[in-house]
Amino acid sequence: MLSHEPIEWPDEVELLVDRLESESAERVLSREERAVMDVYETVPVLESQDGLHGFWQSGVNQQRVIGSFELIGASTLVDPLNASRWCETRPEDRNEYSETEEEYLSTIEEELFEGMDELPDLVLAFIEEELS
């Protein structure tokens, strides 16, 4: 697994997420609000030690999350997410991957992490265009 500088979200994103978390108990979030939450909540999973394998083994609705990345304009992340879909059917432990599988997954994760650098700016732009 490659190392990656963790994403630091701008204050505007953090404040919106906090507000949406509290409001989600009282009302159903809009598709746009849900997309911001999906992206925000998925980044720590992708940045974890298990990376894309962890994403596919997690209990999140992966298809909705991929749609959320697409909706906010992070299409450069959608391809690596889809390319790693095979991880969903793999053993629960990433250490059980063959050397070829691990190399392939590392290549996909490298592409993913290159695209993640632009994520804070994409989310901010999406918030300004869709939620302001």
PyMOL commands that set and color helices and strands:
alter all, ss='L'
color gray80, all
select helices_A, chain A and resi 11-23+31-47+51-57+62-71+75-83+85-89+94-96+99-116+119-131
alter helices_A, ss='H'
color red, helices_A
deselect
rebuild
show_as cartoon
